[in-house]
Amino acid sequence: MTTLKTMTALTSRRAMLSRLGQATVATLGAGLLPLPAARAAAAWPSQTLKLVVPFAPGGGTDIVARALGQELARELGQPVVVENRPGGATVIGAQAVTRATDAHTVLLSGSSTFTVNPALRPQLPYRVGQDLLPVATVAGAPLVLLVAASSPWRTLADLLAEARRRPGQLNYATFGSGSAPHLAGALLGLAADVKLQDIPYKGSAPALAGLVGGELQLGIDTVAAAAPLIQAGRLRALAVLGARRAAALPAVPSVAELKLPQAAFEAWYALAVPARLPEGAPVRLEQALRAALARPALREQLQAQAMEPQFLDAASTRRRIEEETARYRALAHRVGIAPD
């Protein structure tokens, strides 16, 4: 009997010690886990940083990426290379970043990647804010409402008066259903209570050529893309589709000034990273972006391309994305916009 009690006590003691041992190992493990992550973050980036642009070379996003990459390399102490991955309304490039197996691939894209696509494409192969984490907004890209230089309309009021006389007969170029110009034209139509007809083009260059050549009555594009044709006297800018005037077009009023604030469509560029980056790496990247955008040389380079340097941290960028995504989702539902 005594032997049985002794054996039972020993068994219980061993079990207790085993549990204590497991708990101790678990506690030590929990304490050690952040250490490798912290070391990895401190060492990040440890090799060349790949900056994926989901557009072809030469466009506005590509220009921002290459200018920014030079300054980021200086701040981070590693080279930065730009990789263009166009197609799929930026989905191909964004998906490539979320699926990258290394910890040195990040994304620079226009706001449509973060707002328009989630608003209109519920089946995206990634989730903004979960698989793709915004780090910072780095530049604004104001849009402008354009007509050919030979057009009889010299003001937005002239144009809207004609649109009311001829509902649905004034055409404007888009880059496809659900693109930024498409949504911007829809917002203008709702705000001014006019009906405009969208015509899809394959991109900015053919759309602007169609406007200059008389195929279209209206155009909506970035100031950066349109400014050379405006300066050459081939296009006329009627309004900036934003809350304020564009620095590159100081004589052109904004839609807010013209009593149509609901027509404002703010386009911008942001940098985002995949969720698998080492803990602390996004914060380091955000700090590097802040420092880079404080450099006069980079700001002047962006301004020379009709971009507007701006820095919004990760939290502010996330709030902006949430607000604009909800706005564009409601707009698409109201006017029946569906992506191609």
C-alpha positions as CSV (number, residue, x, y, z in Angstrom):
1,M,0.0,0.0,0.0
2,T,2.8,2.3,1.0
3,T,4.6,1.4,-2.2
4,L,1.5,2.2,-4.3
5,K,1.1,5.5,-2.6
6,T,4.8,6.3,-3.1
7,M,4.6,5.4,-6.8
8,T,1.5,7.5,-7.3
9,A,3.1,10.5,-5.6
10,L,6.2,10.1,-7.7
11,T,4.1,9.9,-10.9
12,S,2.2,13.0,-9.9
13,R,5.5,14.8,-9.1
14,R,7.0,13.8,-12.4
15,A,3.9,15.1,-14.3
16,M,4.0,18.4,-12.4
17,L,7.7,18.8,-13.1
18,S,7.1,17.9,-16.8
19,R,4.4,20.6,-17.0
20,L,6.6,23.1,-15.2
21,G,9.4,22.3,-17.6
22,Q,7.2,22.7,-20.6
23,A,5.9,26.0,-19.3
24,T,9.4,27.2,-18.6
25,V,10.5,26.3,-22.2
26,A,7.4,28.0,-23.6
27,T,8.1,31.1,-21.5
28,L,11.8,31.2,-22.6
29,G,10.7,30.6,-26.2
30,A,8.2,33.4,-26.0
31,G,10.9,35.7,-24.6
32,L,13.4,34.7,-27.3
33,L,11.0,34.9,-30.3
34,P,11.1,38.7,-30.7
35,L,14.9,38.7,-30.7
36,P,15.5,37.3,-34.2
37,A,12.7,39.5,-35.5
38,A,14.2,42.6,-33.9
39,R,17.7,41.7,-35.2
40,A,16.2,41.1,-38.7
41,A,14.4,44.5,-38.6
42,A,17.6,46.2,-37.5
43,A,19.5,44.7,-40.4
44,W,16.8,45.3,-43.0
45,P,17.4,45.8,-45.8
46,S,20.4,43.5,-46.1
47,Q,20.4,43.4,-49.9
48,T,19.1,45.3,-53.0
49,L,15.5,46.5,-52.5
50,K,13.2,45.8,-55.4
51,L,10.6,48.5,-56.0
52,V,7.8,47.1,-58.1
53,V,5.8,49.5,-60.3
54,P,2.6,48.0,-61.8
55,F,2.8,50.1,-64.9
56,A,5.0,50.3,-68.0
57,P,8.2,52.4,-68.0
58,G,7.8,56.1,-68.6
59,G,4.5,56.8,-66.9
60,G,3.9,58.9,-63.8
61,T,4.3,56.1,-61.4
62,D,7.5,55.0,-63.0
63,I,8.9,58.6,-62.8
64,V,8.0,58.8,-59.1
65,A,9.6,55.4,-58.4
66,R,12.9,56.2,-60.1
67,A,13.2,59.6,-58.4
68,L,12.3,58.2,-55.0
69,G,14.5,55.1,-55.4
70,Q,17.7,57.2,-55.6
71,E,17.0,58.9,-52.3
72,L,15.8,55.7,-50.6
73,A,19.0,54.0,-51.5
74,R,20.9,56.8,-49.7
75,E,18.7,56.6,-46.6
76,L,18.7,52.8,-46.4
77,G,22.2,52.1,-47.4
78,Q,21.3,49.5,-50.1
79,P,20.6,49.8,-53.8
80,V,17.0,50.3,-55.0
81,V,16.0,48.9,-58.4
82,V,12.7,49.5,-60.1
83,E,10.9,46.6,-61.7
84,N,8.0,47.3,-64.0
85,R,5.2,44.7,-63.9
86,P,2.3,46.2,-65.9
87,G,-1.1,44.6,-66.6
88,G,-4.4,43.7,-65.0
89,A,-5.3,47.2,-63.8
90,T,-2.2,47.0,-61.5
91,V,-3.3,43.7,-60.0
92,I,-0.4,41.7,-61.6
93,G,2.3,43.9,-60.0
94,A,0.5,44.1,-56.7
95,Q,0.0,40.4,-56.5
96,A,3.7,39.8,-57.4
97,V,4.7,41.8,-54.3
98,T,2.3,40.0,-51.9
99,R,3.6,36.6,-53.2
100,A,7.3,37.5,-53.2
101,T,9.3,35.0,-51.2
102,D,12.0,37.4,-50.1
103,A,11.8,40.3,-47.7
104,H,13.1,42.9,-50.1
105,T,10.2,43.4,-52.6
106,V,7.9,46.4,-52.1
107,L,5.3,48.2,-54.2
108,L,4.9,51.8,-55.4
109,S,1.6,52.4,-57.2
110,G,-1.1,55.0,-57.8
111,S,-4.1,55.3,-55.5
112,S,-6.3,53.2,-57.8
113,T,-4.4,50.1,-56.6
114,F,-5.4,50.9,-53.0
115,T,-8.9,52.3,-53.4
116,V,-10.5,51.8,-56.8
117,N,-9.6,48.2,-57.2
118,P,-10.8,47.1,-53.7
119,A,-14.0,49.2,-54.3
120,L,-14.8,47.6,-57.6
121,R,-13.1,44.2,-57.6
122,P,-14.3,42.1,-54.6
123,Q,-12.3,39.1,-55.8
124,L,-8.8,40.6,-55.7
125,P,-6.1,38.0,-55.0
126,Y,-4.9,40.1,-52.1
127,R,-6.3,42.3,-49.4
128,V,-5.2,45.9,-48.9
129,G,-4.4,46.4,-45.2
130,Q,-3.8,42.7,-44.6
131,D,-1.7,41.1,-47.4
132,L,-0.5,44.5,-48.7
133,L,0.3,47.1,-46.0
134,P,0.4,50.8,-46.8
135,V,3.6,52.5,-45.6
136,A,3.2,56.1,-46.7
137,T,1.8,58.4,-49.3
138,V,4.7,60.1,-51.2
139,A,3.2,62.3,-53.9
140,G,0.0,63.8,-55.3
141,A,-1.0,63.5,-59.0
142,P,-3.8,66.1,-59.6
143,L,-6.2,65.3,-62.5
144,V,-7.3,68.0,-65.0
145,L,-10.3,68.3,-67.2
146,L,-9.1,69.0,-70.8
147,V,-10.5,70.0,-74.2
148,A,-8.7,70.5,-77.5
149,A,-7.2,74.0,-78.1
150,S,-9.7,74.4,-81.0
151,S,-12.7,73.7,-78.7
152,P,-15.3,76.5,-78.4
153,W,-15.4,75.9,-74.6
154,R,-13.1,78.1,-72.6
155,T,-14.5,77.5,-69.1
156,L,-16.1,74.6,-67.2
157,A,-19.3,76.5,-67.1
158,D,-19.3,76.6,-71.0
159,L,-18.7,72.9,-71.2
160,L,-21.4,72.0,-68.6
161,A,-24.0,74.2,-70.4
162,E,-23.3,72.3,-73.6
163,A,-23.6,69.0,-71.8
164,R,-27.0,70.0,-70.5
165,R,-28.1,70.9,-74.0
166,R,-26.8,67.6,-75.4
167,P,-27.1,65.0,-72.7
168,G,-25.0,61.9,-73.3
169,Q,-23.4,63.3,-76.5
170,L,-20.1,64.7,-75.1
171,N,-17.5,62.0,-75.0
172,Y,-14.5,61.7,-72.6
173,A,-11.7,59.3,-72.6
174,T,-11.1,56.7,-69.9
175,F,-8.4,54.0,-69.4
176,G,-11.1,51.3,-69.2
177,S,-14.2,50.7,-67.1
178,G,-13.5,51.5,-63.5
179,S,-10.3,53.4,-64.2
180,A,-9.5,56.7,-62.4
181,P,-10.6,58.9,-65.3
182,H,-13.9,56.9,-65.5
183,L,-14.7,57.5,-61.9
184,A,-13.6,61.1,-62.1
185,G,-15.9,61.7,-65.0
186,A,-18.8,60.0,-63.2
187,L,-18.2,62.2,-60.1
188,L,-18.3,65.3,-62.3
189,G,-21.5,64.2,-64.0
190,L,-23.2,63.6,-60.7
191,A,-21.9,66.8,-59.1
192,A,-23.0,68.9,-62.1
193,D,-26.1,66.9,-62.9
194,V,-25.0,66.2,-66.5
195,K,-24.6,63.0,-68.5
196,L,-21.2,62.4,-70.1
197,Q,-20.3,59.4,-72.3
198,D,-17.2,57.5,-71.4
199,I,-15.0,56.0,-74.2
200,P,-12.3,53.5,-73.3
201,Y,-8.8,53.9,-74.5
202,K,-5.7,51.8,-73.9
203,G,-3.8,54.5,-72.0
204,S,-2.9,58.1,-71.5
205,A,-1.0,58.6,-74.7
206,P,-3.7,57.4,-77.2
207,A,-6.4,59.2,-75.2
208,L,-4.6,62.5,-75.4
209,A,-3.9,61.9,-79.1
210,G,-7.6,61.3,-79.6
211,L,-8.5,64.5,-77.8
212,V,-6.0,66.6,-79.8
213,G,-7.2,64.9,-83.1
214,G,-10.9,65.6,-82.5
215,E,-12.1,62.1,-81.7
216,L,-13.2,63.2,-78.3
217,Q,-14.8,66.3,-76.8
218,L,-13.2,66.0,-73.3
219,G,-10.3,64.4,-71.6
220,I,-9.4,63.6,-68.0
221,D,-5.7,62.9,-67.2
222,T,-3.0,63.8,-64.8
223,V,-1.4,67.2,-64.9
224,A,1.9,65.5,-65.4
225,A,0.7,63.8,-68.6
226,A,-1.2,66.8,-70.0
227,A,1.1,69.6,-69.1
228,P,3.4,69.4,-72.2
229,L,0.4,69.5,-74.6
230,I,-1.1,72.4,-72.6
231,Q,2.1,74.3,-72.7
232,A,2.4,73.6,-76.5
233,G,-1.0,75.1,-77.1
234,R,-2.6,71.9,-78.2
235,L,-4.9,71.4,-75.2
236,R,-6.8,73.7,-72.9
237,A,-7.3,73.0,-69.2
238,L,-10.7,73.9,-67.9
239,A,-10.5,72.7,-64.3
240,V,-8.3,70.8,-61.9
241,L,-10.4,67.9,-60.4
242,G,-9.3,68.5,-56.9
243,A,-9.8,70.7,-53.8
244,R,-7.2,73.1,-54.8
245,R,-5.2,74.3,-57.8
246,A,-2.2,72.4,-59.2
247,A,1.2,74.0,-58.7
248,A,2.0,73.3,-62.3
249,L,-1.2,75.0,-63.6
250,P,-1.6,78.0,-61.3
251,A,-4.1,79.8,-63.6
252,V,-6.5,76.9,-63.8
253,P,-9.2,76.8,-61.1
254,S,-10.2,73.8,-59.1
255,V,-13.6,72.2,-59.1
256,A,-13.9,73.2,-55.4
257,E,-13.4,76.9,-56.4
258,L,-16.1,76.4,-59.1
259,K,-18.6,75.3,-56.5
260,L,-18.4,71.6,-57.4
261,P,-16.5,70.1,-54.5
262,Q,-18.3,66.8,-54.9
263,A,-16.4,66.4,-58.2
264,A,-13.0,66.3,-56.6
265,F,-11.0,63.2,-57.4
266,E,-7.6,63.1,-55.6
267,A,-5.0,60.9,-57.3
268,W,-1.8,60.0,-55.4
269,Y,1.1,57.6,-55.1
270,A,1.9,55.4,-52.1
271,L,4.4,52.7,-51.1
272,A,3.2,49.4,-49.6
273,V,4.9,46.2,-48.4
274,P,3.9,42.6,-48.1
275,A,2.8,41.5,-44.6
276,R,5.7,39.1,-44.3
277,L,8.4,41.8,-43.9
278,P,10.3,41.6,-40.6
279,E,8.7,43.3,-37.7
280,G,9.9,46.9,-37.6
281,A,10.9,47.0,-41.3
282,P,7.8,49.0,-42.4
283,V,8.5,51.6,-39.7
284,R,12.1,51.9,-40.9
285,L,10.9,52.3,-44.5
286,E,8.4,54.9,-43.4
287,Q,11.1,56.9,-41.7
288,A,13.3,56.6,-44.7
289,L,10.5,57.9,-47.0
290,R,9.9,60.8,-44.6
291,A,13.6,61.8,-44.7
292,A,13.8,61.3,-48.5
293,L,10.8,63.6,-49.2
294,A,12.3,66.3,-47.0
295,R,15.2,66.6,-49.4
296,P,14.9,69.7,-51.6
297,A,16.5,67.9,-54.6
298,L,13.8,65.2,-54.6
299,R,10.9,67.6,-54.1
300,E,12.2,69.8,-57.0
301,Q,12.6,66.7,-59.2
302,L,9.0,65.7,-58.6
303,Q,7.7,69.2,-59.1
304,A,9.5,69.5,-62.4
305,Q,7.4,66.5,-63.5
306,A,4.1,68.2,-62.4
307,M,3.9,65.9,-59.3
308,E,3.2,67.3,-55.9
309,P,5.5,66.0,-53.2
310,Q,3.6,65.0,-50.0
311,F,4.2,62.7,-47.1
312,L,1.4,61.0,-45.2
313,D,2.4,58.3,-42.7
314,A,1.0,54.8,-42.6
315,A,-1.9,55.6,-40.3
316,S,-3.0,58.6,-42.3
317,T,-2.6,56.7,-45.5
318,R,-4.8,53.8,-44.2
319,R,-7.5,56.3,-43.2
320,R,-7.4,57.9,-46.6
321,I,-7.7,54.5,-48.2
322,E,-10.7,53.5,-46.1
323,E,-12.6,56.8,-46.8
324,E,-11.9,56.8,-50.6
325,T,-12.7,53.1,-51.0
326,A,-16.1,53.6,-49.4
327,R,-16.7,56.6,-51.6
328,Y,-15.8,54.9,-54.8
329,R,-17.8,51.8,-54.0
330,A,-20.9,53.9,-53.4
331,L,-20.3,55.8,-56.6
332,A,-19.8,52.6,-58.7
333,H,-23.0,51.2,-57.3
334,R,-24.9,54.4,-58.0
335,V,-23.9,54.8,-61.6
336,G,-23.5,51.1,-62.5
337,I,-19.7,51.0,-63.1
338,A,-18.2,47.6,-63.3
339,P,-14.5,46.8,-64.0
340,D,-13.5,45.2,-67.3
